[in-house]
Amino acid sequence: MLKPLLASLLLTAATVPGVSQTTTPAGHWRLASSGEGCMVHAASGQGTVLSIAASPEQGALLFIVQNRQLAALESGNQYEVEVEFDNMGAWQIDAVAQQELDRDGPGVIFAVRPGKEDGANFIKEFAAAQGMHIGRQGVKMDSLGLSGSRPAMAQMAQCMGKMMSNASETSEEEEPAFEGGGEPVKI
């Protein structure tokens, strides 16, 4: 589960030599991390904020799109949004609305699973694109330049790699290996 996620992060960053983990901007992107995961985010001049989050426990990248125009959506409900990279054709994505995210306003959240073919294709388009158009019901809400997204994703990959390395060191010391009667996982 983690291998496809880390591989997709590294794929998006493959052409960026010597990027180090930092909280300074990569283009107009910023990296943030906590003990639970890593996130990169960027904002447009028209009020859209795009955040991409990953956690060692998740097998997906969470895309969070925030914009004041999403205030009419009801929290917890699922809505279809359109995401298009460089006029390559829109992705119709089911996203969950959330009103109380943070100071950047209401938004929608959707998961992209890099281990699945559609998820891998979405990530490849994202990595190659210069821009991203976001809309709903055929109406474009905003466009976001993706300049600097490759270095930002490289920083996120390094952050995730460090977290996974720290987690594996910690888990080697912890016992028991399995609790709660869960099903074994094949790797």
C-alpha positions in Angstrom: 0.0 0.0 0.0 2.8 2.5 0.9 5.0 1.5 -2.0 2.7 2.7 -4.7 2.1 6.0 -2.8 5.8 6.7 -2.3 6.6 5.6 -5.9 4.0 8.0 -7.2 5.5 10.8 -5.1 8.9 10.0 -6.4 7.6 9.7 -10.0 6.2 13.3 -9.9 9.6 14.4 -8.5 11.9 12.3 -10.6 13.4 15.1 -12.7 14.2 17.4 -9.7 17.8 16.9 -8.5 18.9 17.9 -5.0 15.6 19.0 -3.4 15.8 19.0 0.3 13.0 18.9 2.9 12.0 22.4 3.9 9.0 24.5 4.7 10.0 27.2 2.3 8.1 27.6 -1.0 8.9 25.4 -4.0 7.6 27.7 -6.7 4.4 28.9 -5.0 4.0 25.6 -3.0 4.7 25.1 0.7 5.4 21.9 2.6 4.0 21.2 6.0 4.4 18.1 8.1 3.3 16.7 11.4 3.8 13.4 13.2 0.9 12.1 11.2 1.7 13.1 7.6 3.0 15.5 5.0 1.2 18.1 3.0 2.0 20.5 0.1 -0.3 23.4 -0.7 -0.6 26.2 -3.2 -3.1 29.1 -3.7 -4.4 30.9 -6.7 -4.9 34.6 -6.9 -8.7 34.0 -7.2 -9.0 32.3 -3.8 -8.6 28.6 -4.5 -6.2 26.6 -2.3 -5.0 23.2 -3.3 -3.5 20.9 -0.7 -2.2 17.4 -1.2 -1.8 15.3 1.9 -0.2 11.9 2.5 0.3 9.7 5.5 2.2 6.5 6.1 -1.1 4.9 7.1 -3.0 5.8 3.9 -2.7 4.2 0.5 -3.9 7.4 -1.2 -3.0 11.0 -1.7 -5.8 13.3 -0.4 -6.5 16.3 -2.6 -8.2 19.1 -0.8 -9.6 21.9 -2.9 -10.8 25.0 -1.0 -12.7 27.9 -2.4 -15.4 30.3 -1.0 -17.6 29.3 -4.0 -18.0 25.9 -2.3 -19.8 27.4 0.7 -23.3 26.2 -0.6 -22.3 22.6 -0.5 -23.5 20.6 2.5 -20.8 19.1 4.7 -20.4 15.3 4.4 -22.3 15.0 1.1 -20.7 13.7 -2.0 -20.5 16.0 -5.1 -19.0 15.5 -8.6 -16.2 18.0 -9.4 -14.2 18.4 -12.6 -10.5 18.6 -12.5 -8.6 19.2 -15.8 -4.9 19.5 -16.4 -3.7 21.6 -19.4 -6.9 20.9 -21.4 -6.2 17.2 -21.5 -9.8 16.3 -20.7 -11.7 16.7 -17.4 -11.6 14.1 -14.7 -15.1 13.6 -13.2 -14.3 13.0 -9.5 -16.6 12.2 -6.6 -15.5 14.4 -3.7 -16.9 15.0 -0.2 -17.8 18.5 0.8 -16.5 19.9 4.1 -17.4 23.3 5.4 -15.2 23.6 8.5 -11.7 22.8 7.2 -9.6 25.8 8.2 -9.2 29.5 7.5 -8.9 28.9 3.7 -12.6 28.2 3.6 -14.9 25.4 2.6 -13.8 22.7 0.2 -14.0 19.3 -1.3 -11.8 16.3 -0.5 -11.0 13.4 -2.8 -8.6 10.5 -2.6 -6.3 9.5 -5.5 -4.9 5.9 -5.2 -1.6 5.7 -7.1 -1.7 1.9 -6.9 -4.7 1.9 -9.2 -4.5 2.6 -12.9 -6.8 5.7 -12.8 -4.9 7.1 -9.8 -1.6 6.5 -11.5 -2.8 8.3 -14.7 -4.2 11.2 -12.6 -0.8 11.6 -10.9 1.1 11.4 -14.2 -1.2 14.2 -15.7 -0.8 16.3 -12.5 3.0 15.9 -12.6 3.3 16.9 -16.3 0.8 19.8 -16.2 1.4 23.5 -16.1 -2.1 24.3 -14.9 -5.2 22.8 -13.3 -8.8 23.8 -13.9 -11.3 23.1 -11.2 -15.1 23.2 -11.8 -18.4 21.9 -10.8 -21.5 21.2 -12.9 -19.8 22.5 -16.1 -18.8 25.8 -14.5 -15.1 26.6 -14.0 -14.5 27.8 -10.5 -10.8 28.6 -10.9 -7.5 27.7 -12.5 -4.4 27.1 -10.5 -0.8 27.2 -12.0 1.2 24.1 -11.2 4.6 25.7 -11.6 6.8 24.3 -8.9 4.6 21.2 -8.3 7.4 18.8 -9.1 9.9 20.2 -6.5 7.0 20.4 -4.0 6.1 16.7 -4.6 9.8 15.9 -4.3 9.8 17.6 -0.9 6.7 15.6 0.1 8.3 12.3 -1.0 11.3 13.1 1.1 9.1 14.0 4.1 7.1 10.7 3.6 10.3 8.7 3.2 11.7 10.1 6.5 8.4 9.4 8.3 8.3 5.8 6.9 11.9 5.3 8.0 11.2 6.7 11.5 8.0 4.5 11.7 9.9 1.3 10.7 12.6 2.0 13.3 9.9 2.6 16.0 7.8 -0.4 14.9 10.8 -2.7 15.2 11.0 -1.8 18.9 7.3 -2.2 19.6 5.6 -5.5 20.5 3.3 -7.3 19.8 3.3 -7.0 16.0 -0.4 -7.6 15.7 -3.3 -6.7 18.0 -7.0 -6.7 17.8 -7.5 -9.9 15.8 -7.2 -8.1 12.4 -6.7 -9.9 9.2 -3.1 -10.5 8.0 -2.0 -8.3 5.1 -0.1 -9.7 2.2 2.7 -7.5 0.9 
